[in-house]
Amino acid sequence: MDQDRLLKQFCRLVSIDAPSLKERRMADYLKAELEELGFEVEEDGAGDALGGDSGNLYAVLKGTKKSSPLLFSLHMDTVFPAEGKQAVIHEDGRITSNGDTVLGADDMAGMASVLEALRTIVEEGAEHRDVELLISVGEELHLLGSGIFEFEKISAKESYTLDLSGQIGTAAWQAPSLASFAAKISGRSAHAGFAPEKGIHAVAIAARAVNRIDIGRVSEAMTVNIGSISGGTATNVIPDSCIVTGEVRGFSHEAVLGETERIKEIFKEEAKAEGGSISFQYQMPLTAFETPHGHPVVKRFRRACEKLGIQPQMVRTFGGSDQNNLSCHGVTGLVLASAMHQVHSCQEFTEISEMLDVARLVYEIILDEE
């Protein structure tokens, strides 16, 4: 591995602004890099479908071994503030932004590491299996890009998604389903001073409903949150409308659906008691997955870690990644720690030594004999 080359690649990737659904420059850069390495690259129509300027990239590097192909999954978009990013390299090897933007280690640390591992394999002329890449757009917007990808293109049945915080060697084998909901409470307006008894107070209905909902870590396997409440027009008017948004996350898809339905019923009961009404909608951008510890994708990961002297750590995560969608389409995998810390904040950082470890890990996974 070439540490200096890896560092330059990361800094170059970070310098390319790629906020969600504005990934055109990043896609063009990655296409050129991958084609130089010998990949066949195609771009799908996700950009047009999602109102963005770039599609997902799917790339294949044909191997010389008959071992089963492997897929590596990454995403090219970055959360806000994502424009004008630059990598600041500190003497201790830590890399940060200048403090005004995120760094973009999510997901460019993993991207740079995968590219370095692949470049090393190509330069060495090492015998390797087929390698497939899925590099998505709009991942930070609840997996929009991979949500409409044509998964029948993929030959691999096993995958490694580079999109997790934590110590190198950490791998998520389980991730949650997510229900994102919005309850709109309808009441009746009236003058708050002259005729408050004629009104139906939508905000009060919402407050009573929220007070009945268990919020926070309701169990080891589920979290519930109320994210926003908005309603009312003036201090002297009984509000006739209020919108409450929230989410339910859990490792059991059925349990998430059940809890979401229970929350809906609470809003209905409180609205009915006051003569109001509700409309309740929810979306399921994430579907839970669970990869058995005895699966070949896990065993290969463990062998690669042990070969490098890295302690493998199997964890559950309450975050989503493109692996959720891959698992739904028959591609079993893990989400790997990829040298990113304090993500989604201007305090985000990475370390060159960690990116080098990720590159080595990817290298060993690809060249594994099984």
C-alpha positions in Angstrom: 0.0 0.0 0.0 1.1 3.5 -0.8 0.2 5.7 2.2 1.1 9.0 0.4 -1.0 8.0 -2.6 -3.9 7.1 -0.3 -3.7 10.4 1.5 -3.6 12.4 -1.8 -6.6 10.4 -3.1 -8.6 11.2 0.1 -7.8 14.9 -0.1 -8.8 15.0 -3.7 -12.1 13.2 -3.1 -12.9 15.6 -0.2 -12.2 18.6 -2.4 -15.0 17.5 -4.8 -18.3 18.9 -3.5 -21.0 16.2 -3.7 -24.0 17.2 -1.6 -26.9 14.7 -2.0 -28.4 14.7 -5.5 -25.6 17.0 -6.7 -22.9 14.3 -7.2 -22.1 14.9 -10.9 -18.5 15.9 -10.4 -17.9 13.1 -8.1 -19.4 10.6 -10.4 -17.3 11.8 -13.3 -14.1 11.6 -11.2 -14.9 8.1 -10.0 -15.7 6.8 -13.4 -12.3 7.9 -14.7 -10.5 6.4 -11.7 -12.3 3.1 -12.1 -11.9 2.8 -15.8 -8.2 3.5 -15.4 -8.1 0.5 -13.1 -9.8 -1.7 -15.7 -13.4 -1.6 -14.4 -16.4 -1.6 -16.7 -18.5 1.2 -15.4 -22.1 2.1 -16.1 -24.4 4.8 -14.7 -28.1 4.3 -14.1 -31.0 6.7 -14.4 -31.3 7.5 -10.7 -30.4 11.1 -11.3 -33.4 11.7 -13.5 -35.7 9.7 -11.4 -34.7 11.6 -8.2 -34.3 15.0 -9.6 -30.5 14.9 -9.2 -27.7 15.4 -11.6 -26.1 11.9 -11.4 -27.1 8.3 -11.3 -25.7 5.4 -9.3 -22.5 3.9 -10.5 -22.2 0.1 -11.0 -18.7 -1.2 -11.9 -17.2 -4.6 -12.5 -13.5 -5.7 -12.5 -13.2 -9.1 -14.0 -11.0 -11.5 -12.1 -8.8 -14.4 -12.9 -10.1 -16.7 -10.2 -13.3 -18.8 -10.1 -14.1 -17.7 -6.5 -17.5 -16.2 -6.1 -17.7 -12.5 -6.8 -17.8 -9.9 -4.1 -19.6 -6.5 -4.0 -18.3 -3.5 -2.2 -20.8 -0.7 -1.5 -20.1 3.0 -1.0 -21.9 6.3 -1.5 -20.7 9.4 -3.2 -22.9 12.0 -1.5 -22.1 14.0 1.6 -24.3 15.7 4.3 -24.5 19.4 4.7 -22.6 21.7 5.2 -20.9 20.0 2.3 -19.6 22.8 0.0 -16.1 24.2 0.0 -14.7 21.2 2.0 -11.0 20.9 2.4 -8.9 18.4 4.3 -6.6 19.8 7.1 -3.8 17.4 7.9 -2.5 17.6 11.5 0.9 16.5 12.7 -0.5 13.5 14.6 -2.0 12.1 11.5 -5.6 13.2 12.2 -7.4 14.9 9.3 -10.2 17.3 9.9 -12.1 20.0 7.9 -11.4 23.7 8.6 -14.4 23.6 10.9 -16.9 25.3 8.7 -18.0 22.2 6.9 -18.1 18.4 7.4 -14.9 16.7 6.3 -16.6 14.1 4.1 -14.8 11.1 5.6 -18.4 9.7 5.4 -18.0 8.2 2.8 -14.7 9.3 1.2 -12.4 7.6 3.7 -13.9 4.3 2.7 -13.9 5.3 -1.0 -10.2 6.2 -0.9 -9.3 3.0 1.0 -11.1 0.8 -1.5 -9.5 2.6 -4.5 -6.1 2.1 -2.9 -6.7 -1.6 -2.3 -7.8 -2.1 -5.8 -4.9 -0.1 -7.3 -2.5 -2.2 -5.3 -4.1 -5.4 -6.5 -4.0 -4.3 -10.2 -0.4 -3.1 -9.9 0.7 -6.4 -8.3 -1.1 -8.4 -11.0 -2.5 -10.5 -8.1 -4.9 -13.3 -8.9 -8.3 -12.2 -7.7 -12.1 -12.9 -8.0 -14.6 -10.6 -9.8 -15.1 -7.4 -7.9 -18.3 -5.4 -8.2 -18.9 -1.9 -6.9 -22.1 -0.1 -6.2 -21.6 3.6 -5.5 -24.9 5.2 -4.8 -26.3 8.7 -4.9 -28.6 10.2 -2.3 -27.7 7.7 0.3 -27.8 10.3 3.1 -31.5 11.0 2.1 -32.7 7.6 3.4 -30.9 5.5 0.8 -32.7 7.1 -2.2 -30.2 6.0 -4.8 -29.9 2.4 -3.9 -33.6 2.3 -3.3 -34.3 2.5 -7.0 -31.2 0.6 -8.2 -31.8 -2.4 -10.5 -30.3 -5.1 -8.3 -30.6 -7.8 -10.9 -27.5 -6.4 -12.5 -25.4 -7.6 -9.5 -23.9 -11.1 -9.7 -22.4 -11.2 -6.2 -24.4 -12.7 -3.3 -22.1 -11.3 -0.6 -21.2 -7.7 0.1 -19.2 -5.3 2.3 -20.6 -1.8 2.8 -18.0 0.7 3.8 -20.1 3.1 5.9 -19.7 2.7 9.7 -18.1 4.7 12.5 -15.9 2.9 15.0 -12.6 1.1 15.5 -11.3 -0.6 12.5 -12.3 -4.2 12.6 -15.9 -3.3 13.7 -18.6 -4.8 11.6 -22.4 -4.4 11.9 -24.3 -7.6 11.3 -27.7 -6.2 12.2 -29.4 -2.9 11.3 -33.0 -1.6 11.9 -36.2 -1.0 10.1 -37.2 2.6 10.2 -40.7 4.1 10.0 -40.8 7.8 9.5 -44.3 9.2 10.3 -46.4 12.4 10.2 -49.6 12.9 12.1 -51.8 15.9 11.1 -54.3 16.8 13.7 -57.3 18.8 12.6 -59.4 20.8 15.1 -61.4 24.0 14.8 -60.3 27.6 15.1 -61.9 30.2 17.4 -61.0 33.4 19.1 -58.9 32.5 22.1 -60.3 35.5 24.2 -64.0 35.7 23.1 -64.9 32.1 22.4 -62.3 29.6 23.3 -65.0 27.0 24.1 -66.0 27.0 20.4 -62.6 25.8 19.3 -61.0 22.4 19.1 -57.4 22.8 20.1 -55.2 20.8 17.7 -52.0 21.5 19.6 -53.5 20.4 22.9 -54.6 17.1 21.2 -51.1 16.7 19.9 -49.6 17.3 23.3 -51.8 14.8 25.0 -51.0 12.2 22.4 -47.3 12.8 22.6 -47.5 12.5 26.4 -48.8 9.0 26.0 -46.1 7.8 23.5 -43.0 6.1 24.9 -40.0 8.1 23.6 -36.3 7.3 23.6 -34.8 3.8 23.9 -38.0 2.0 24.6 -36.2 -1.4 24.6 -32.8 -2.8 23.6 -34.2 -3.4 20.2 -36.3 -0.2 19.5 -36.1 3.6 19.7 -38.9 6.1 19.2 -38.6 9.8 18.7 -40.9 12.8 18.1 -38.8 15.1 15.9 -41.1 18.1 15.4 -44.4 19.7 16.3 -45.8 22.7 14.4 -49.2 24.4 14.5 -51.1 27.5 15.2 -51.1 31.0 13.6 -51.4 33.6 16.4 -51.6 33.9 20.1 -55.2 34.8 20.1 -56.5 32.0 17.9 -57.3 28.4 18.9 -55.1 26.4 16.5 -57.1 24.2 14.1 -54.1 22.3 12.8 -51.0 20.7 14.2 -48.4 18.4 12.5 -46.3 16.0 14.5 -43.4 14.1 12.9 -41.4 11.3 14.3 -39.8 7.9 13.7 -39.6 4.4 15.0 -36.4 2.2 14.6 -36.1 -1.4 15.6 -34.4 -4.6 14.7 -37.7 -6.4 14.1 -39.6 -5.1 11.0 -42.9 -6.4 12.4 -42.3 -4.7 15.8 -41.6 -1.4 14.1 -44.9 -1.7 12.1 -46.7 -2.6 15.3 -45.4 0.3 17.3 -46.1 2.7 14.4 -49.7 1.5 14.3 -50.0 1.9 18.1 -48.8 5.5 17.8 -51.4 6.1 15.1 -54.1 4.8 17.4 -53.0 7.1 20.2 -53.4 10.1 18.0 -56.8 8.9 16.8 -58.1 8.4 20.3 -57.0 11.8 21.5 -58.4 13.5 18.5 -61.8 11.7 18.8 -62.0 12.6 22.5 -62.0 16.3 21.6 -64.0 16.2 18.5 -61.1 16.5 16.1 -59.6 14.2 13.5 -56.3 13.1 12.2 -54.6 11.9 9.0 -51.5 9.7 9.6 -48.9 8.7 7.1 -45.6 6.9 7.3 -42.8 5.7 5.1 -40.4 2.8 5.5 -37.0 3.9 4.0 -35.2 1.1 5.9 -35.9 -2.6 6.2 -34.1 -4.5 8.9 -31.4 -7.1 8.1 -29.5 -9.7 10.1 -26.5 -11.5 8.9 -25.8 -14.8 10.7 -22.4 -15.0 12.4 -21.6 -18.3 10.7 -22.2 -16.9 7.2 -19.2 -17.0 4.7 -19.3 -13.2 4.5 -18.6 -13.0 8.2 -16.0 -15.8 8.2 -14.1 -14.1 5.4 -14.1 -10.8 7.3 -12.8 -12.5 10.4 -10.0 -14.2 8.5 -8.9 -10.9 6.9 -8.9 -9.2 10.3 -6.9 -12.0 12.0 -4.3 -12.0 9.1 -3.7 -8.3 9.8 -3.7 -8.6 13.6 -7.0 -6.7 13.9 -9.5 -7.7 16.5 -12.9 -8.2 14.8 -15.9 -6.8 16.6 -19.4 -7.7 15.6 -22.0 -5.1 16.5 -25.5 -4.0 15.9 -26.2 -0.5 14.6 -29.3 1.7 14.7 -28.1 3.4 11.6 -29.1 2.6 8.1 -26.9 2.0 5.0 -27.2 0.7 1.5 -26.6 -2.8 3.0 -30.3 -2.6 4.1 -31.4 -2.5 0.5 -28.8 -5.0 -0.6 -30.0 -7.5 2.0 -33.6 -7.0 0.8 -32.4 -8.1 -2.7 -30.6 -11.2 -1.7 -27.1 -9.8 -1.2 -25.9 -10.8 2.3 -23.3 -8.6 3.9 -21.7 -6.6 6.7 -21.3 -2.8 7.2 -17.6 -2.2 8.0 -16.0 0.6 10.0 -14.3 2.8 7.5 -12.1 5.4 9.3 -14.8 8.0 10.0 -15.6 9.6 13.3 -18.1 12.2 14.6 -19.8 12.1 11.2 -22.6 14.5 10.2 -20.9 17.2 12.2 -18.2 19.9 11.5 -16.1 18.0 14.1 -15.8 15.0 11.7 -12.3 13.5 11.4 -10.3 10.5 10.1 -6.8 9.3 10.5 -4.4 8.2 7.7 -3.3 5.1 9.7 -6.9 4.0 9.9 -7.6 4.5 6.2 -4.5 2.4 5.5 -5.9 -0.4 7.7 -9.2 -0.2 5.9 -7.3 -0.5 2.6 -5.4 -3.5 3.8 -8.6 -5.1 5.1 -10.3 -4.7 1.7 -7.2 -6.1 0.0 -7.2 -9.2 2.1 -11.0 -9.7 1.7 -10.7 -9.6 -2.1 -7.8 -12.0 -2.2 -9.2 -14.4 0.4 -9.2 -18.0 -1.0 -12.8 -18.7 0.0 
